[in-house]
């Protein structure tokens, strides 16, 4: 999507107007004004205060998309409102939309609304014989040069979200560990991000036995992708993103329905990759950022790892496998160990880790678990600023006790289903030791099963903008 500052509205664009109330909309030329006011009143009562109206010659443009102003200081509400407009624009199928700067608040307050608008217009049609017409350009009509800087940032965030969604939407046939690495190389070329790939032999030298064990049954061999973006300070934060390119569940086989969407099990890795790419594009961050992306298929053959096997993580912790379908936390264990070994001063993991997160919070909030108050508050504040929804869950010693093994240090999945989302986060937190740690389980929020009023069906790109806000401001 291109974002441009213009001085006039082209006749071919869809004009988007934002009104304080229905009375302001009624001031448009007759009969458009009265019609627009009535439509907005109906949509407001239905909690969808957006309407597409043919201009009927009252304007040079063919279409007017009218909306009631959201509470601009509530980034979440503004982002939702923007997404409703974006979905409306996607349905119109026009290539250009124009916004009037005079309808909008100052540039910083409007960013979540603009991001929502762009992402609401997102369409995934790679495999359709007839591609859908897409919104390709958004114009802001005004004269303030400050909008150029604001639009550049929005364009970067929009592209990062779109890349994350595209990558997560790809079927597993086209995206294994090697293909993910190739995509990362393409994205990051010339960005200033240092990229290093560890193959099986290198992973063995690093002691990443959990990663190698999970991936050993697949002909698509496991990899670890390590990224580094130097910052203005030596303080280093590390991000670990789960990259299971397809998850059968292993010998604890998923049923057909449970396996249907397992191409999205690499959403954590895609989210971290997109956030790091955006941070690089927006300028050197204050912090040095490292990312560790363990990539594997959890497949089945005679080499599959088995329930009852005891693995040794990169820090020497022994783990009894009680469920081969709890593989993502094993990959993250090795990634977090490596981040800690290489001097991380804070560690954040992002993963589509548990179905229990859906039961806990649905698809609306992303569960957050943290061992450090300042780190947790920084992420929560970033989510509020970005218009996304994080909800902190407890992480207590009692949760950690549920992971103690009889014949090993830990089990990878306790026999009790109690607090499944929390216990999975507690497992990963074990490997961070005393390093400040936070974990976000994006499993439900990373995917929209059916097209909704705000987003198309498929990947959502959740948390990309929150991570960028937390890491780069």
SVG drawing of the C-alpha trace seen along z (x, -y; Angstrom):
<svg xmlns="http://www.w3.org/2000/svg" viewBox="-32 -23 62 69">
<polyline fill="none" stroke="black" stroke-width="0.4" points="0.0,0.0 1.3,-3.5 0.7,-6.4 0.9,-9.9 0.3,-13.5 -1.7,-15.5 -3.2,-19.0 -6.4,-17.9 -8.7,-15.0 -8.6,-13.2 -12.0,-12.5 -11.1,-8.8 -10.6,-8.3 -13.1,-7.2 -13.5,-10.2 -13.4,-9.2 -14.9,-11.8 -14.9,-11.6 -17.7,-13.6 -18.1,-14.5 -21.8,-13.6 -24.7,-13.2 -25.5,-16.9 -22.0,-17.6 -22.6,-15.0 -26.0,-16.7 -24.0,-19.8 -22.8,-18.0 -24.5,-19.2 -28.1,-18.2 -29.5,-15.6 -26.3,-13.8 -26.1,-15.4 -29.5,-14.2 -29.0,-10.7 -25.5,-10.5 -26.8,-11.6 -29.6,-9.0 -27.2,-6.2 -24.7,-7.1 -27.5,-7.2 -28.6,-3.7 -25.0,-2.4 -24.2,-4.1 -27.2,-2.3 -25.8,1.0 -22.3,0.1 -20.9,-0.1 -20.7,-3.9 -19.4,-3.7 -21.4,-3.9 -20.6,-3.8 -22.8,-6.2 -22.9,-6.9 -22.2,-10.6 -25.0,-10.9 -23.2,-13.9 -23.1,-15.9 -19.3,-15.4 -16.7,-14.9 -16.0,-11.4 -18.3,-8.5 -18.3,-7.2 -18.3,-8.7 -17.3,-6.6 -18.6,-8.5 -17.7,-7.6 -18.4,-9.1 -15.2,-10.1 -14.0,-7.5 -12.7,-8.5 -9.3,-9.5 -7.6,-9.0 -8.7,-5.4 -6.3,-3.7 -8.1,-0.4 -11.4,-2.0 -9.8,-4.1 -8.1,-1.1 -11.4,0.8 -13.1,-2.2 -10.3,-2.4 -10.6,1.3 -14.4,0.9 -13.6,-1.8 -10.9,0.4 -13.3,3.3 -15.8,1.0 -13.2,-0.2 -12.2,3.4 -15.8,4.2 -16.0,1.2 -13.0,2.5 -11.5,-0.9 -7.8,-1.4 -7.4,-4.8 -8.9,-6.4 -8.5,-10.0 -8.7,-11.3 -9.0,-15.0 -6.4,-16.0 -8.9,-18.6 -11.2,-15.8 -8.4,-14.2 -6.5,-15.0 -2.8,-15.5 -0.6,-13.0 0.4,-11.0 -3.1,-10.4 -4.4,-9.2 -1.8,-6.4 -3.8,-3.5 -6.8,-4.6 -4.7,-4.7 -3.2,-1.3 -6.6,0.2 -7.9,-1.3 -5.1,0.2 -5.3,3.6 -9.1,3.7 -8.6,3.3 -6.2,6.3 -7.1,9.1 -5.4,12.5 -6.1,13.8 -2.8,15.4 -4.5,18.6 -7.5,17.2 -7.6,17.3 -9.1,13.9 -7.4,11.6 -9.7,9.3 -9.4,5.5 -7.4,4.0 -7.0,0.7 -3.5,-0.3 -3.0,-3.9 -4.2,-6.1 -3.9,-9.8 -4.0,-12.4 -5.2,-15.7 -3.6,-18.6 -0.6,-20.9 1.2,-20.2 4.7,-18.7 4.5,-16.9 2.2,-14.4 5.0,-13.2 6.9,-11.8 3.8,-10.4 2.8,-8.7 6.2,-7.2 5.9,-5.5 2.4,-4.3 3.6,-2.9 6.3,-0.9 4.0,0.5 1.4,1.3 3.9,3.1 5.3,5.0 1.8,6.2 1.0,7.1 4.2,9.1 3.5,10.9 0.0,11.8 1.1,12.9 3.8,15.2 1.5,16.7 -1.2,17.3 1.1,19.3 0.3,23.1 2.9,25.3 3.7,26.9 5.3,23.6 6.8,22.6 9.2,25.0 12.2,24.0 14.4,23.4 11.7,21.3 11.2,19.3 15.0,18.5 14.9,17.5 12.0,15.1 13.9,13.6 17.0,13.1 14.8,11.4 13.1,9.1 16.2,8.1 18.6,7.5 20.1,4.1 18.2,3.4 21.2,3.4 19.9,6.5 22.6,9.2 21.3,12.6 22.9,16.0 21.5,19.4 22.4,22.5 21.9,25.8 21.6,29.1 25.3,29.5 25.6,26.0 22.6,26.6 24.2,29.7 27.3,27.8 25.2,25.2 23.4,28.0 20.0,27.3 18.8,30.8 15.1,30.0 14.9,28.2 16.7,31.1 14.5,33.7 11.2,32.1 12.3,31.6 14.1,34.9 11.1,36.8 10.6,34.3 12.6,34.4 12.5,30.6 15.3,30.2 15.2,27.9 17.1,24.5 17.7,21.8 17.6,18.3 19.5,15.6 19.0,11.9 20.6,8.9 19.8,5.2 22.5,3.0 21.1,0.2 22.4,-3.0 23.1,-1.4 24.7,1.9 21.7,3.0 20.4,6.1 16.9,7.4 16.1,10.7 13.0,12.0 12.2,15.6 9.5,16.6 8.1,20.1 8.5,21.3 6.7,24.6 6.0,24.6 3.5,27.4 2.4,29.3 0.8,32.7 1.0,33.1 3.7,35.8 2.8,39.3 0.2,37.6 -1.5,36.9 -4.0,34.1 -7.4,34.8 -8.3,33.5 -9.9,30.4 -7.1,29.6 -4.5,30.0 -6.4,27.9 -4.8,24.5 -1.4,25.7 0.3,23.8 -0.2,20.8 2.0,22.4 4.9,20.3 3.1,17.0 5.3,16.2 8.4,16.3 6.7,14.3 5.6,11.7 9.1,11.3 10.6,11.1 8.2,8.4 8.7,6.4 12.5,6.5 12.2,5.5 10.0,2.5 12.4,1.4 15.3,1.5 13.2,-0.6 12.3,-3.2 15.9,-3.8 18.3,-2.4 16.5,-1.6 17.9,-2.6 18.3,1.1 20.3,3.7 17.8,6.3 18.4,10.0 15.9,12.5 16.1,16.3 13.7,18.1 13.7,22.0 12.2,23.4 11.0,27.0 8.2,29.3 6.6,31.5 6.1,34.5 5.7,38.3 7.8,41.2 10.0,43.9 12.3,41.2 9.6,39.3 10.3,38.5 8.1,40.4 6.1,39.8 8.3,40.9 11.5,39.7 13.8,37.5 15.4,34.6 18.1,32.3 17.7,28.6 20.6,26.3 21.1,25.3 21.2,28.9 17.6,29.1 16.1,32.5 12.5,32.7 10.3,35.8 8.1,35.7 4.5,36.3 2.9,35.0 4.6,34.6 2.0,32.0 3.5,29.7 6.5,29.2 6.5,25.4 7.7,24.9 10.6,27.3 11.7,25.1 11.4,22.0 13.3,23.6 16.4,23.9 15.9,20.4 15.6,18.8 18.6,20.7 20.7,19.4 19.5,15.8 20.4,16.0 23.8,17.5 24.5,14.7 23.9,12.0 20.3,10.9 19.2,8.4 15.5,9.1 13.8,11.9 10.4,11.9 8.9,15.0 6.0,14.8 4.3,18.0 1.1,19.6 1.6,21.9 -1.7,23.2 -5.3,23.8 -5.9,23.1 -5.3,19.4 -8.6,19.5 -10.4,20.8 -8.8,18.3 -9.3,15.0 -10.9,15.8 -9.5,14.1 -9.8,10.6 -6.9,10.3 -3.4,11.8 -2.3,13.5 0.8,11.9 2.9,13.6 5.9,12.0 8.5,12.4 9.4,8.7 7.0,5.8 8.8,3.1 9.0,5.3 5.3,6.3 4.2,2.7 6.3,1.6 4.5,4.2 1.1,3.3 1.7,-0.4 2.9,0.4 -0.2,2.4 -2.4,-0.4 -0.6,-2.9 -0.8,-0.7 -4.5,0.1 -4.0,3.8 -5.2,5.8 -2.8,7.6 -4.1,9.1 -1.7,10.1 -2.2,13.5 -0.5,14.6 2.7,16.6 3.1,18.1 5.4,20.8 2.3,23.0 2.1,23.0 5.8,23.9 5.3,26.8 2.9,28.4 5.8,28.9 8.1,30.8 8.9,34.3 9.2,37.5 12.3,38.7 13.4,35.4 13.6,31.8 10.5,30.9 7.7,32.4 6.7,30.6 3.0,30.9 1.4,31.8 -1.3,34.4 -3.8,31.9 -5.3,29.4 -5.5,26.7 -4.3,23.3 -2.8,24.7 -1.9,21.3 -0.2,20.2 1.7,23.5 3.0,23.4 4.4,19.9 5.8,21.0 7.7,23.8 9.3,21.3 10.0,18.9 12.1,21.6 14.8,21.2 15.2,17.5 16.3,18.0 16.9,14.6 16.7,12.6 13.6,10.5 11.2,12.5 7.8,12.0 5.7,14.4 2.8,13.6 0.6,16.5 -0.8,15.3 -2.4,18.7 -6.1,17.6 -5.6,13.9 -3.2,14.6 -5.9,16.1 -9.4,15.0 -11.3,18.2 -14.0,16.4 -14.1,12.9 -15.4,10.5 -16.5,6.8 -12.9,5.7 -10.5,8.3 -10.5,10.7 -10.3,14.4 -6.8,15.7 -3.7,14.3 -4.1,11.1 -0.5,9.9 -1.4,9.4 1.3,7.8 3.6,6.6 2.7,3.0 2.9,3.5 6.4,5.0 7.6,2.1 6.1,-0.4 7.8,1.4 11.2,1.7 11.4,-1.4 8.8,-3.8"/>
</svg>
